[in-house]
Amino acid sequence: MSLTDDQLERYARHIILKEVGGPGQQKLMKARVLVIGAGGLGSPLMMYLAAAGVGTIGIIDDDTVDLSNLQRQIIHMTPSLGSDKVASAKQTISEINPEINVITYAERLDEDNANDIISAYDIVADGCDNFTTRFLVNDICMKNKVPLISGALSQFDGQLATFKGYESDKPCYRCLVPEHPRGVLSCAEAGILGAVAGVLGTMQAVEVLKEILELGDGLAGKLLIYDALNAASRTIKLPKDPGCKYCNG
């Protein structure tokens, strides 16, 4: 694969980075990333992946664009109200970078379709809002040895981690959350400062790009915690749970 003149110009700021260069940009253009959820996290995530030139972006979401989404889900515009979120996201991506191959799934990820969909991608970025889907995504990523970059939001806080539980020394999502926690409110119930989703979704995009480019120190075996009210973030170690039956079975 060689870069065209237009691509050399579009990705010039990547290419002059010695850590990326032309070969790194070609890696991005060949990569396949599945984004689960076209919401608060998925919106900035997809926009930056598209701008970076990630060649194939899959989007799965069974929801439609609602007026209350627009406070944080920046990939959707007012004229898209009532449209499928995946269609709205695809339209915005095509306007950012028409070279991107966008594959949409206007459906809920479930036990019937998860393996076929996830196994077709190199990396999964999860921004869903329920634990049933998060557990399913973890288990299928484990089965197919696909890196999982998972984000979560709550009011003024966010968490981000990369899970590679198929590796002997790395945890899976269930090492962090073994079972359904009780009393956890959704954004619709608890509220969310919209820009917090932007911060975490952008961080998630950075981690996806690092995984593709094999750059720096990733978040596998770590948990990044962001506290917007105190303008603070910290990263803690996330060890593999020796009793986890999902990544030690």
C-alpha positions in Angstrom: 0.0 0.0 0.0 1.4 3.4 -1.0 0.0 6.7 0.1 -1.6 9.1 -2.4 -0.7 12.7 -2.6 -4.0 13.6 -0.9 -3.3 11.1 1.9 0.2 12.4 2.4 -1.4 15.9 2.9 -4.3 14.7 5.0 -2.1 12.7 7.4 1.0 15.0 7.2 1.0 15.6 11.0 1.0 11.9 11.6 3.7 11.2 9.1 6.2 13.7 10.4 6.0 11.9 13.8 9.0 9.6 13.8 7.0 7.1 15.9 4.3 6.9 13.2 5.6 7.9 9.8 4.3 6.4 6.5 4.4 2.8 7.8 2.4 3.7 10.9 -0.2 5.5 8.8 -0.5 2.5 6.6 -1.2 0.4 9.7 -4.0 2.7 10.7 -5.5 2.6 7.2 -5.5 -1.2 7.3 -6.9 -1.5 10.8 -10.5 -2.6 11.6 -12.0 -1.2 14.8 -15.5 -2.0 16.2 -17.2 0.7 18.3 -19.9 -0.5 20.5 -22.3 2.3 21.2 -22.7 5.5 19.1 -23.3 7.6 22.3 -21.3 9.8 24.6 -18.0 7.8 24.4 -18.4 6.5 20.9 -19.0 10.0 19.4 -15.6 11.6 20.0 -13.9 8.2 19.7 -15.3 7.6 16.2 -14.6 11.1 15.0 -10.9 10.9 16.0 -10.5 7.4 14.6 -12.0 8.7 11.3 -9.7 11.7 11.3 -6.7 9.5 12.0 -7.5 7.4 9.0 -8.5 4.1 10.6 -9.5 2.2 7.5 -12.6 0.3 8.7 -14.9 1.4 11.5 -17.7 -0.8 12.6 -20.6 0.7 14.6 -23.2 -1.2 16.5 -26.1 0.5 18.2 -29.9 -0.2 18.0 -31.0 3.3 19.2 -32.2 6.4 17.4 -31.1 10.0 17.9 -33.0 11.8 20.6 -32.9 15.5 21.5 -31.4 14.7 24.9 -28.5 13.0 23.2 -27.2 16.1 21.6 -25.8 17.5 24.9 -22.9 15.1 24.7 -23.2 12.8 21.7 -21.4 15.2 19.4 -21.3 12.9 16.3 -25.1 13.5 15.9 -26.6 16.8 14.7 -30.0 18.3 15.1 -31.2 17.3 11.6 -30.5 13.6 12.5 -33.2 13.6 15.2 -35.2 10.4 14.9 -32.6 8.7 12.6 -30.7 5.5 13.5 -27.6 6.4 15.5 -25.4 4.2 13.3 -26.7 6.0 10.1 -26.1 9.4 11.7 -22.6 8.5 12.8 -21.8 7.1 9.4 -22.8 10.4 7.8 -20.6 12.5 10.1 -17.7 10.1 9.6 -18.0 10.4 5.8 -17.9 14.2 6.1 -14.8 14.0 8.2 -13.0 11.5 6.0 -14.7 10.0 3.0 -12.0 7.3 2.7 -13.2 5.4 5.8 -15.1 2.2 5.3 -18.0 2.4 7.7 -19.9 -0.8 8.5 -23.1 -0.3 10.5 -25.2 -2.7 12.6 -28.5 -1.1 13.6 -29.1 -3.8 16.2 -28.3 -4.8 19.7 -25.3 -6.9 20.4 -26.4 -10.2 21.8 -25.4 -13.8 22.1 -26.6 -14.6 18.6 -24.6 -12.0 16.7 -21.7 -11.1 19.0 -19.2 -13.7 17.9 -19.7 -13.1 14.1 -19.4 -9.4 14.5 -16.5 -9.1 17.0 -14.4 -11.7 15.3 -14.2 -9.6 12.1 -12.3 -6.8 13.9 -8.8 -6.2 15.2 -9.8 -4.1 18.2 -13.0 -3.5 20.1 -13.8 -0.1 21.7 -16.7 -0.5 24.1 -18.8 2.5 25.2 -22.0 0.8 26.0 -24.2 1.7 29.0 -25.1 -1.7 30.5 -23.3 -4.5 32.2 -25.0 -7.3 30.3 -23.4 -6.1 27.1 -20.1 -5.4 28.7 -19.8 -8.9 30.0 -20.8 -10.4 26.7 -18.2 -8.2 24.9 -15.5 -9.2 27.3 -16.2 -12.9 26.8 -16.3 -12.8 23.0 -13.1 -10.7 22.9 -11.5 -13.2 25.2 -12.6 -16.1 22.9 -11.2 -14.4 19.8 -8.2 -12.8 21.4 -9.3 -9.3 20.4 -8.0 -6.4 22.6 -10.9 -4.6 24.4 -10.6 -0.9 25.2 -13.5 -0.2 27.6 -14.8 3.2 28.9 -17.4 4.1 31.4 -18.9 7.4 32.6 -20.8 8.6 35.7 -21.8 12.2 36.3 -18.4 13.9 36.6 -16.1 10.9 36.5 -14.9 8.3 34.0 -12.9 5.1 33.8 -10.8 3.6 31.0 -9.0 0.3 30.7 -7.6 -2.1 28.1 -8.4 -5.7 28.6 -6.3 -8.6 27.2 -7.4 -11.4 29.5 -6.3 -14.0 27.0 -2.7 -13.1 27.9 -1.3 -15.0 30.9 -0.5 -11.8 33.0 -3.3 -9.5 31.9 -6.8 -9.2 33.4 -10.2 -9.3 31.7 -13.1 -7.1 32.4 -14.6 -9.6 34.8 -11.4 -9.4 36.9 -12.5 -5.8 37.6 -16.3 -6.4 37.7 -17.0 -10.1 38.5 -20.8 -9.8 38.5 -23.6 -7.3 38.0 -23.1 -4.4 40.5 -26.2 -3.2 42.3 -27.3 0.4 42.5 -25.3 1.7 39.5 -27.4 4.4 37.8 -27.2 5.1 34.0 -26.5 8.5 32.6 -30.2 8.9 31.9 -30.9 8.3 35.6 -27.9 10.1 37.3 -27.0 12.7 34.7 -23.6 13.4 33.0 -21.6 16.5 32.3 -21.4 16.3 28.6 -17.8 17.3 28.2 -16.7 14.5 30.5 -17.8 12.1 27.8 -15.7 14.0 25.3 -12.6 13.7 27.5 -13.0 10.0 28.1 -14.0 9.2 24.5 -10.9 11.1 23.2 -8.7 9.2 25.7 -10.3 6.0 24.4 -9.4 7.0 20.8 -5.8 7.6 21.9 -5.6 4.1 23.4 -7.0 2.5 20.3 -4.5 4.3 18.1 -1.6 3.3 20.4 -2.7 -0.3 20.2 -2.8 -0.2 16.4 0.6 1.6 16.2 2.1 -0.4 19.0 3.2 2.8 20.7 3.9 3.7 24.3 2.6 2.1 27.4 -1.0 1.0 27.1 -3.7 0.5 29.7 -3.6 -3.3 29.8 -3.4 -4.3 33.5 -4.3 -0.7 34.5 -7.3 1.4 35.2 -7.4 5.1 34.5 -9.7 7.1 36.7 -10.7 10.7 35.7 -12.2 13.1 38.2 -13.5 16.2 36.4 -14.5 18.2 39.5 -11.0 18.0 40.9 -9.3 18.2 37.5 -7.4 15.1 38.4 -6.7 11.7 36.9 -4.8 8.7 38.3 -3.8 5.3 37.0 -3.9 2.3 39.3 -2.7 -1.3 38.7 -5.4 -3.8 37.8 -4.1 -7.3 38.5 -5.4 -10.5 37.0 -7.8 -12.2 39.4 -6.5 -15.7 40.0 -10.0 -16.8 40.8 -11.5 -15.4 37.6 -13.0 -18.4 35.7 -13.3 -16.4 32.5 -9.6 -15.7 31.9 -8.1 -18.5 34.0 -10.3 -21.3 32.8 
